[in-house]
Amino acid sequence: MSFSKFDWYLSGIVFVFVWFLLLVWNVLCSFWDYSLVGGLVSSSYFCFDSVSLYLVLLSVFLWMSLLFLFSVVSVTSKILITLSVACSLVSYCCVHSLVFWVFYEMSILFLLLLLILESPYSERYVASWYLLGYVVLSSLPMLLCIFYLSFSWGSFNLRFWFDSYEGCVSSGVFVVLAVMFITKIPLPPFHVWLPIVHAEASSIVSVCLSGYIMKLGILGVCRFSSHLLSGVVFSEEYMIVALLLAILFFFSATRELDGKRWLAFLSLSHIIIASVCLCVVNYEGSSLAFVFSLGHGLSAGVTFIFLWLAYEVSGSRNWSILKYCLSGSLFMRCLVASCLCTVASLPPTVQFFSEVFILSEAGVLSVFFICAFYFYLFCSGLVPLFLIGSLLSRHYSISFGSSGVWGFFSSVLFLVIWSFGWFLVV
């Protein structure tokens, strides 16, 4: 890996731009509308609201963290990642159903293309078929449902669909559409493709998949099936089953020696909290689900980047081998502990405060749901902490001679700081 003065110059630009965004955010907060259908900027195609703000910040922060690593990736990766992020930004703010679908699918297809072209693993074609199969099989029915609903309501603008809802459109169509989005989040029982794709994709694709692509599915459910969230789509019975399966995912993660598959199972388990939030607080408080999504995307992104650094140094994805390089210095031990603490949703991450609020609101549900939720929260923090103890129990003297690792250090520190600091501004 190479290292040049331009890396320091680029790093300075990124940090200055971050503080500028934070200043703008504080100004907007004084007169912001916290509804999904309202917003500061509104037109027949776009509406910039609180949900858009959280997701835009997520994609922008992940993209800026990857800027530190642009010196070690190919030009193809730079272009495709930037195009995917740009398409996701349009999707966040789009209220035109057809335009939303187009940019939503493009943000995934750019990553699929990058998976095929740049992945160094031999089974990337198998993983690409999994991703392509789920994208195509869910996208075409999704497009048909969108056309049907748009013509039924007489408009492609999502804000006009539910103004006079009188049952003139079958709820079954909305449920089918919601299932298509759940497939892309993914939630059980449509979760099979995510660990497979993560295991064979390049690290930069994994950052984007767990960072913001999963959140686009949650956004789609909220935009298109908002009136069916707690009663039908995310019913109490389905959430109990999902939580129990998430606990099984945690146990599956404890058996994984592959670092990327380990993190894929954890990311798959934690995203269920966003759907639990939509079940508990319903549509009116759905902004909380995207606050949690912001923290989830940052924690998954920073941990994938740190594992990427470990792979570059050790040449292996096996935790038993990674242990030797992760315990090579005090700085590396602090970094790995910080990354895993964000994954464990320890305070003061925004995931921790989101989970506490959801738990306080879940008292109106059944006792069995509360018990499943408590057990889930116990396992969600235990698995990363167990790994921290295993990684830091013995120390080895490993020297990081390549100056290019400072790009990885900058990227990891950038996301770690904001993962623990967002609770001050959200």
Order of alpha helices (4+ residues) and beta strands (2+ residues): alpha-beta-beta-alpha-alpha-alpha-alpha-alpha-alpha-alpha-alpha-alpha-alpha-alpha-alpha-alpha-alpha-alpha-alpha-alpha
